[in-house]
Amino acid sequence: MKMNPVYRQETTAGSRSFKLPLVILIFNSILALVALLDMYSMISQVRQTAEIQYSSFLSLYVEFVMLLFLVPAMTAGSISGERERRTLNLLLTTQMTAGDVVIGKLAANLSTILLLIVSSFPILALVFIYGGI
């Protein structure tokens, strides 16, 4: 199977940069903060009323709201970044079509988003401590 060269270059350059671990750290820190605050409020509510409201765990799904803002921010700058670095014309003179370039850039950014989702699984697993879905 032939791999898209734009995808290969974007993933290797992206994984070597300082930006990717920083984005993962900030994303998971915000998610962990929301989870810990939610668990703290759940414990204080259980001490007062002796009942668990599972609807409060829905705030853990703030991850998807963060992803709604993060995906366009990451993907929008891909092609314009090539134009700013003045490498877009050189990229378009290769044998690849413009669609291959766009698909490679999109796939590289979607794999980064998939990495964010997978790295947040341990935090989302906190929901199962109290029996939430």
N, CA and C atoms as an extended XYZ file, in Angstrom:
399
Properties=species:S:1:pos:R:3:atomname:S:1:resname:S:1:resid:I:1 pbc="F F F"
N         0.838       -1.171        0.000 N   MET     1
C         0.000        0.000        0.000 CA  MET     1
C         0.888        1.242        0.000 C   MET     1
N         0.576        2.161       -0.859 N   LYS     2
C         1.354        3.392       -0.985 CA  LYS     2
C         0.787        4.447       -0.037 C   LYS     2
N         1.677        5.021        0.789 N   MET     3
C         1.249        6.045        1.741 CA  MET     3
C         1.365        7.412        1.095 C   MET     3
N         0.415        8.261        1.405 N   ASN     4
C         0.421        9.624        0.908 CA  ASN     4
C         1.665       10.343        1.447 C   ASN     4
N         2.519       10.900        0.566 N   PRO     5
C         3.743       11.542        1.046 CA  PRO     5
C         3.488       12.777        1.905 C   PRO     5
N         2.404       13.480        1.653 N   VAL     6
C         2.078       14.648        2.469 CA  VAL     6
C         1.699       14.197        3.872 C   VAL     6
N         0.941       13.109        3.958 N   TYR     7
C         0.563       12.557        5.252 CA  TYR     7
C         1.800       12.114        6.030 C   TYR     7
N         2.686       11.411        5.359 N   ARG     8
C         3.903       10.927        6.013 CA  ARG     8
C         4.753       12.090        6.530 C   ARG     8
N         4.915       13.116        5.712 N   GLN     9
C         5.742       14.256        6.111 CA  GLN     9
C         5.093       15.035        7.247 C   GLN     9
N         3.789       15.237        7.183 N   GLU    10
C         3.091       15.994        8.223 CA  GLU    10
C         3.103       15.251        9.558 C   GLU    10
N         2.920       13.927        9.529 N   THR    11
C         2.913       13.186       10.790 CA  THR    11
C         4.299       13.128       11.414 C   THR    11
N         5.333       12.962       10.613 N   THR    12
C         6.679       12.933       11.195 CA  THR    12
C         7.082       14.306       11.711 C   THR    12
N         6.782       15.349       10.963 N   ALA    13
C         7.117       16.699       11.421 CA  ALA    13
C         6.282       17.088       12.630 C   ALA    13
N         5.025       16.695       12.640 N   GLY    14
C         4.156       17.022       13.769 CA  GLY    14
C         4.526       16.274       15.035 C   GLY    14
N         4.955       15.022       14.894 N   SER    15
C         5.308       14.255       16.086 CA  SER    15
C         6.651       14.681       16.670 C   SER    15
N         7.481       15.319       15.884 N   ARG    16
C         8.776       15.791       16.377 CA  ARG    16
C         8.711       17.194       16.962 C   ARG    16
N         7.622       17.875       16.752 N   SER    17
C         7.528       19.248       17.236 CA  SER    17
C         7.140       19.271       18.715 C   SER    17
N         7.329       20.408       19.338 N   PHE    18
C         6.968       20.604       20.741 CA  PHE    18
C         5.479       20.889       20.886 C   PHE    18
N         4.834       21.215       19.788 N   LYS    19
C         3.432       21.605       19.816 CA  LYS    19
C         2.512       20.431       20.176 C   LYS    19
N         2.792       19.250       19.660 N   LEU    20
C         1.912       18.104       19.889 CA  LEU    20
C         1.864       17.692       21.365 C   LEU    20
N         2.988       17.490       22.042 N   PRO    21
C         2.875       17.149       23.469 CA  PRO    21
C         2.242       18.261       24.302 C   PRO    21
N         2.456       19.490       23.913 N   LEU    22
C         1.858       20.604       24.632 CA  LEU    22
C         0.343       20.603       24.468 C   LEU    22
N        -0.137       20.358       23.265 N   VAL    23
C        -1.585       20.297       23.021 CA  VAL    23
C        -2.195       19.132       23.790 C   VAL    23
N        -1.525       17.982       23.800 N   ILE    24
C        -2.035       16.819       24.539 CA  ILE    24
C        -2.075       17.120       26.032 C   ILE    24
N        -1.030       17.759       26.547 N   LEU    25
C        -0.987       18.095       27.967 CA  LEU    25
C        -2.096       19.063       28.353 C   LEU    25
N        -2.287       20.107       27.585 N   ILE    26
C        -3.325       21.097       27.904 CA  ILE    26
C        -4.713       20.492       27.776 C   ILE    26
N        -4.930       19.718       26.720 N   PHE    27
C        -6.234       19.086       26.488 CA  PHE    27
C        -6.592       18.146       27.630 C   PHE    27
N        -5.652       17.284       28.009 N   ASN    28
C        -5.939       16.323       29.072 CA  ASN    28
C        -5.963       16.992       30.445 C   ASN    28
N        -5.236       18.073       30.622 N   SER    29
C        -5.287       18.796       31.899 CA  SER    29
C        -6.650       19.432       32.108 C   SER    29
N        -7.189       20.049       31.075 N   ILE    30
C        -8.526       20.644       31.184 CA  ILE    30
C        -9.567       19.568       31.449 C   ILE    30
N        -9.440       18.456       30.749 N   LEU    31
C       -10.386       17.361       30.930 CA  LEU    31
C       -10.264       16.749       32.328 C   LEU    31
N        -9.046       16.596       32.834 N   ALA    32
C        -8.850       16.042       34.177 CA  ALA    32
C        -9.358       17.005       35.240 C   ALA    32
N        -9.172       18.297       35.029 N   LEU    33
C        -9.671       19.280       35.977 CA  LEU    33
C       -11.192       19.234       36.069 C   LEU    33
N       -11.838       19.130       34.931 N   VAL    34
C       -13.302       19.022       34.914 CA  VAL    34
C       -13.739       17.736       35.606 C   VAL    34
N       -13.020       16.639       35.355 N   ALA    35
C       -13.380       15.355       35.961 CA  ALA    35
C       -13.193       15.385       37.470 C   ALA    35
N       -12.088       15.950       37.931 N   LEU    36
C       -11.852       15.991       39.380 CA  LEU    36
C       -12.829       16.914       40.097 C   LEU    36
N       -13.146       18.041       39.492 N   LEU    37
C       -14.144       18.927       40.088 CA  LEU    37
C       -15.522       18.272       40.123 C   LEU    37
N       -15.828       17.526       39.079 N   ASP    38
C       -17.111       16.825       39.021 CA  ASP    38
C       -17.165       15.735       40.084 C   ASP    38
N       -16.072       15.004       40.264 N   MET    39
C       -16.048       13.961       41.283 CA  MET    39
C       -16.111       14.566       42.691 C   MET    39
N       -15.454       15.694       42.897 N   TYR    40
C       -15.517       16.365       44.201 CA  TYR    40
C       -16.943       16.813       44.512 C   TYR    40
N       -17.611       17.394       43.522 N   SER    41
C       -18.996       17.821       43.760 CA  SER    41
C       -19.913       16.619       43.964 C   SER    41
N       -19.600       15.511       43.288 N   MET    42
C       -20.404       14.304       43.470 CA  MET    42
C       -20.238       13.751       44.882 C   MET    42
N       -19.015       13.745       45.397 N   ILE    43
C       -18.774       13.226       46.743 CA  ILE    43
C       -19.445       14.113       47.796 C   ILE    43
N       -19.377       15.422       47.620 N   SER    44
C       -20.027       16.313       48.591 CA  SER    44
C       -21.548       16.184       48.531 C   SER    44
N       -22.091       15.928       47.350 N   GLN    45
C       -23.535       15.734       47.232 CA  GLN    45
C       -23.960       14.422       47.882 C   GLN    45
N       -23.135       13.391       47.728 N   VAL    46
C       -23.461       12.092       48.328 CA  VAL    46
C       -23.418       12.200       49.851 C   VAL    46
N       -22.494       12.972       50.388 N   ARG    47
C       -22.425       13.148       51.842 CA  ARG    47
C       -23.648       13.885       52.387 C   ARG    47
N       -24.214       14.771       51.592 N   GLN    48
C       -25.360       15.543       52.071 CA  GLN    48
C       -26.682       14.819       51.866 C   GLN    48
N       -26.881       14.274       50.659 N   THR    49
C       -28.191       13.698       50.331 CA  THR    49
C       -28.199       12.186       50.214 C   THR    49
N       -27.047       11.550       50.195 N   ALA    50
C       -26.921       10.087       50.076 CA  ALA    50
C       -27.513        9.562       48.766 C   ALA    50
N       -27.479       10.355       47.736 N   GLU    51
C       -27.923        9.876       46.422 CA  GLU    51
C       -26.948       10.372       45.358 C   GLU    51
N       -26.844        9.579       44.315 N   ILE    52
C       -25.927        9.904       43.220 CA  ILE    52
C       -26.754       10.328       42.014 C   ILE    52
N       -26.449       11.469       41.473 N   GLN    53
C       -27.109       11.931       40.256 CA  GLN    53
C       -26.143       11.719       39.099 C   GLN    53
N       -26.467       10.777       38.275 N   TYR    54
C       -25.573       10.412       37.180 CA  TYR    54
C       -25.533       11.464       36.078 C   TYR    54
N       -26.504       12.336       36.071 N   SER    55
C       -26.530       13.362       35.028 CA  SER    55
C       -25.387       14.356       35.178 C   SER    55
N       -24.817       14.452       36.357 N   SER    56
C       -23.692       15.381       36.531 CA  SER    56
C       -22.438       14.884       35.821 C   SER    56
N       -22.380       13.603       35.514 N   PHE    57
C       -21.220       13.078       34.801 CA  PHE    57
C       -21.211       13.478       33.329 C   PHE    57
N       -22.286       14.046       32.867 N   LEU    58
C       -22.317       14.491       31.475 CA  LEU    58
C       -21.334       15.622       31.222 C   LEU    58
N       -20.909       16.302       32.258 N   SER    59
C       -19.928       17.368       32.069 CA  SER    59
C       -18.572       16.821       31.653 C   SER    59
N       -18.344       15.524       31.850 N   LEU    60
C       -17.091       14.930       31.381 CA  LEU    60
C       -17.027       14.882       29.856 C   LEU    60
N       -18.147       14.980       29.238 N   TYR    61
C       -18.153       14.958       27.783 CA  TYR    61
C       -17.890       16.340       27.203 C   TYR    61
N       -17.281       17.196       28.001 N   VAL    62
C       -16.805       18.490       27.520 CA  VAL    62
C       -15.681       18.276       26.497 C   VAL    62
N       -15.145       17.053       26.485 N   GLU    63
C       -14.105       16.710       25.517 CA  GLU    63
C       -14.591       16.942       24.090 C   GLU    63
N       -15.792       16.566       23.816 N   PHE    64
C       -16.305       16.696       22.464 CA  PHE    64
C       -16.531       18.156       22.086 C   PHE    64
N       -16.872       18.967       23.065 N   VAL    65
C       -17.006       20.397       22.800 CA  VAL    65
C       -15.639       21.002       22.510 C   VAL    65
N       -14.626       20.569       23.282 N   MET    66
C       -13.268       21.054       23.024 CA  MET    66
C       -12.784       20.609       21.648 C   MET    66
N       -13.148       19.394       21.257 N   LEU    67
C       -12.741       18.911       19.940 CA  LEU    67
C       -13.439       19.677       18.815 C   LEU    67
N       -14.671       20.125       19.068 N   LEU    68
C       -15.378       20.900       18.048 CA  LEU    68
C       -14.645       22.201       17.727 C   LEU    68
N       -13.981       22.765       18.727 N   PHE    69
C       -13.218       23.986       18.484 CA  PHE    69
C       -11.787       23.698       18.046 C   PHE    69
N       -11.256       22.561       18.446 N   LEU    70
C        -9.863       22.247       18.174 CA  LEU    70
C        -9.647       21.739       16.758 C   LEU    70
N       -10.572       20.958       16.231 N   VAL    71
C       -10.406       20.384       14.888 CA  VAL    71
C       -10.325       21.463       13.811 C   VAL    71
N       -11.241       22.419       13.752 N   PRO    72
C       -11.092       23.446       12.714 CA  PRO    72
C        -9.856       24.311       12.904 C   PRO    72
N        -9.482       24.550       14.152 N   ALA    73
C        -8.301       25.377       14.391 CA  ALA    73
C        -7.033       24.691       13.906 C   ALA    73
N        -6.985       23.375       14.041 N   MET    74
C        -5.786       22.657       13.610 CA  MET    74
C        -5.755       22.448       12.099 C   MET    74
N        -6.900       22.180       11.506 N   THR    75
C        -6.904       21.862       10.080 CA  THR    75
C        -6.913       23.097        9.194 C   THR    75
N        -7.420       24.206        9.693 N   ALA    76
C        -7.525       25.406        8.850 CA  ALA    76
C        -6.165       25.972        8.483 C   ALA    76
N        -5.208       25.835        9.363 N   GLY    77
C        -3.904       26.416        9.093 CA  GLY    77
C        -2.973       25.563        8.260 C   GLY    77
N        -3.394       24.392        7.853 N   SER    78
C        -2.485       23.497        7.129 CA  SER    78
C        -2.105       24.037        5.755 C   SER    78
N        -3.079       24.304        4.932 N   ILE    79
C        -2.793       24.779        3.577 CA  ILE    79
C        -2.279       26.209        3.608 C   ILE    79
N        -2.857       27.035        4.480 N   SER    80
C        -2.375       28.415        4.555 CA  SER    80
C        -0.954       28.476        5.104 C   SER    80
N        -0.568       27.500        5.934 N   GLY    81
C         0.807       27.428        6.410 CA  GLY    81
C         1.783       27.130        5.276 C   GLY    81
N         1.351       26.305        4.341 N   GLU    82
C         2.191       26.034        3.165 CA  GLU    82
C         2.347       27.302        2.323 C   GLU    82
N         1.287       28.054        2.225 N   ARG    83
C         1.353       29.290        1.451 CA  ARG    83
C         2.259       30.323        2.127 C   ARG    83
N         2.186       30.400        3.456 N   GLU    84
C         3.040       31.341        4.184 CA  GLU    84
C         4.513       30.970        4.089 C   GLU    84
N         4.787       29.664        4.116 N   ARG    85
C         6.180       29.220        3.989 CA  ARG    85
C         6.656       29.210        2.546 C   ARG    85
N         5.776       29.564        1.644 N   ARG    86
C         6.039       29.614        0.202 CA  ARG    86
C         6.454       28.253       -0.360 C   ARG    86
N         5.831       27.203        0.149 N   THR    87
C         6.101       25.861       -0.361 CA  THR    87
C         4.894       25.258       -1.075 C   THR    87
N         3.792       25.983       -1.141 N   LEU    88
C         2.595       25.449       -1.784 CA  LEU    88
C         2.810       25.282       -3.278 C   LEU    88
N         3.411       26.262       -3.939 N   ASN    89
C         3.641       26.140       -5.383 CA  ASN    89
C         4.566       24.979       -5.697 C   ASN    89
N         5.572       24.779       -4.874 N   LEU    90
C         6.481       23.661       -5.066 CA  LEU    90
C         5.759       22.337       -4.850 C   LEU    90
N         4.869       22.306       -3.895 N   LEU    91
C         4.099       21.100       -3.618 CA  LEU    91
C         3.132       20.783       -4.748 C   LEU    91
N         2.575       21.817       -5.354 N   LEU    92
C         1.626       21.605       -6.447 CA  LEU    92
C         2.305       21.254       -7.765 C   LEU    92
N         3.620       21.453       -7.883 N   THR    93
C         4.318       21.087       -9.118 CA  THR    93
C         4.702       19.611       -9.145 C   THR    93
N         4.481       18.898       -8.060 N   THR    94
C         4.768       17.467       -8.048 CA  THR    94
C         3.683       16.730       -8.818 C   THR    94
N         3.790       15.422       -8.888 N   GLN    95
C         2.812       14.623       -9.629 CA  GLN    95
C         1.529       14.390       -8.845 C   GLN    95
N         1.501       14.869       -7.617 N   MET    96
C         0.285       14.707       -6.819 CA  MET    96
C        -0.751       15.741       -7.246 C   MET    96
N        -2.002       15.338       -7.118 N   THR    97
C        -3.069       16.281       -7.425 CA  THR    97
C        -3.326       17.154       -6.207 C   THR    97
N        -4.083       18.209       -6.400 N   ALA    98
C        -4.429       19.087       -5.277 CA  ALA    98
C        -5.267       18.341       -4.246 C   ALA    98
N        -6.077       17.418       -4.707 N   GLY    99
C        -6.883       16.604       -3.792 CA  GLY    99
C        -6.023       15.718       -2.909 C   GLY    99
N        -4.937       15.162       -3.475 N   ASP   100
C        -4.030       14.349       -2.660 CA  ASP   100
C        -3.362       15.172       -1.572 C   ASP   100
N        -3.028       16.409       -1.892 N   VAL   101
C        -2.403       17.291       -0.903 CA  VAL   101
C        -3.383       17.579        0.224 C   VAL   101
N        -4.620       17.897       -0.134 N   VAL   102
C        -5.633       18.218        0.875 CA  VAL   102
C        -5.960       16.987        1.712 C   VAL   102
N        -6.081       15.828        1.072 N   ILE   103
C        -6.386       14.602        1.810 CA  ILE   103
C        -5.238       14.237        2.747 C   ILE   103
N        -4.010       14.419        2.320 N   GLY   104
C        -2.867       14.143        3.181 CA  GLY   104
C        -2.823       15.054        4.395 C   GLY   104
N        -3.081       16.337        4.176 N   LYS   105
C        -3.101       17.288        5.296 CA  LYS   105
C        -4.246       16.973        6.251 C   LYS   105
N        -5.417       16.664        5.712 N   LEU   106
C        -6.577       16.349        6.546 CA  LEU   106
C        -6.352       15.064        7.340 C   LEU   106
N        -5.792       14.046        6.702 N   ALA   107
C        -5.542       12.778        7.393 CA  ALA   107
C        -4.521       12.956        8.509 C   ALA   107
N        -3.510       13.777        8.289 N   ALA   108
C        -2.512       14.016        9.336 CA  ALA   108
C        -3.138       14.719       10.534 C   ALA   108
N        -3.996       15.679       10.292 N   ASN   109
C        -4.645       16.379       11.399 CA  ASN   109
C        -5.678       15.506       12.098 C   ASN   109
N        -6.361       14.656       11.341 N   LEU   110
C        -7.320       13.751       11.964 CA  LEU   110
C        -6.622       12.682       12.797 C   LEU   110
N        -5.427       12.271       12.400 N   SER   111
C        -4.693       11.312       13.227 CA  SER   111
C        -4.231       11.962       14.522 C   SER   111
N        -3.927       13.251       14.490 N   THR   112
C        -3.595       13.970       15.720 CA  THR   112
C        -4.813       14.061       16.635 C   THR   112
N        -5.963       14.313       16.067 N   ILE   113
C        -7.198       14.371       16.847 CA  ILE   113
C        -7.516       12.997       17.435 C   ILE   113
N        -7.277       11.940       16.669 N   LEU   114
C        -7.484       10.582       17.168 CA  LEU   114
C        -6.541       10.298       18.330 C   LEU   114
N        -5.324       10.794       18.257 N   LEU   115
C        -4.380       10.653       19.362 CA  LEU   115
C        -4.888       11.377       20.611 C   LEU   115
N        -5.481       12.538       20.441 N   LEU   116
C        -6.068       13.255       21.577 CA  LEU   116
C        -7.208       12.465       22.209 C   LEU   116
N        -8.033       11.872       21.385 N   ILE   117
C        -9.166       11.102       21.889 CA  ILE   117
C        -8.687        9.870       22.647 C   ILE   117
N        -7.717        9.168       22.089 N   VAL   118
C        -7.212        7.957       22.735 CA  VAL   118
C        -6.494        8.306       24.042 C   VAL   118
N        -5.786        9.419       24.063 N   SER   119
C        -5.081        9.795       25.294 CA  SER   119
C        -6.027       10.233       26.395 C   SER   119
N        -7.258       10.554       26.063 N   SER   120
C        -8.218       10.979       27.084 CA  SER   120
C        -9.058        9.819       27.616 C   SER   120
N        -8.870        8.611       27.126 N   PHE   121
C        -9.653        7.469       27.599 CA  PHE   121
C        -9.506        7.204       29.100 C   PHE   121
N        -8.301        7.288       29.692 N   PRO   122
C        -8.228        7.054       31.144 CA  PRO   122
C        -9.037        8.054       31.963 C   PRO   122
N        -9.110        9.277       31.512 N   ILE   123
C        -9.887       10.272       32.248 CA  ILE   123
C       -11.376       10.006       32.080 C   ILE   123
N       -11.781        9.621       30.894 N   LEU   124
C       -13.194        9.312       30.677 CA  LEU   124
C       -13.606        8.023       31.382 C   LEU   124
N       -12.623        7.185       31.707 N   ALA   125
C       -12.940        5.957       32.437 CA  ALA   125
C       -13.342        6.235       33.873 C   ALA   125
N       -13.095        7.454       34.351 N   LEU   126
C       -13.524        7.806       35.707 CA  LEU   126
C       -15.048        7.749       35.868 C   LEU   126
N       -15.753        7.870       34.770 N   VAL   127
C       -17.211        7.814       34.819 CA  VAL   127
C       -17.665        6.452       35.314 C   VAL   127
N       -16.901        5.422       34.994 N   PHE   128
C       -17.315        4.067       35.360 CA  PHE   128
C       -17.111        3.775       36.852 C   PHE   128
N       -16.401        4.627       37.564 N   ILE   129
C       -16.227        4.423       38.997 CA  ILE   129
C       -17.572        4.482       39.705 C   ILE   129
N       -18.404        5.415       39.305 N   TYR   130
C       -19.715        5.569       39.933 CA  TYR   130
C       -20.837        4.931       39.140 C   TYR   130
N       -20.502        4.154       38.132 N   GLY   131
C       -21.524        3.421       37.405 CA  GLY   131
C       -22.206        4.199       36.311 C   GLY   131
N       -21.620        5.298       35.874 N   GLY   132
C       -22.198        6.074       34.786 CA  GLY   132
C       -21.898        5.443       33.449 C   GLY   132
N       -22.577        5.913       32.432 N   ILE   133
C       -22.366        5.383       31.085 CA  ILE   133
C       -21.674        6.435       30.278 C   ILE   133
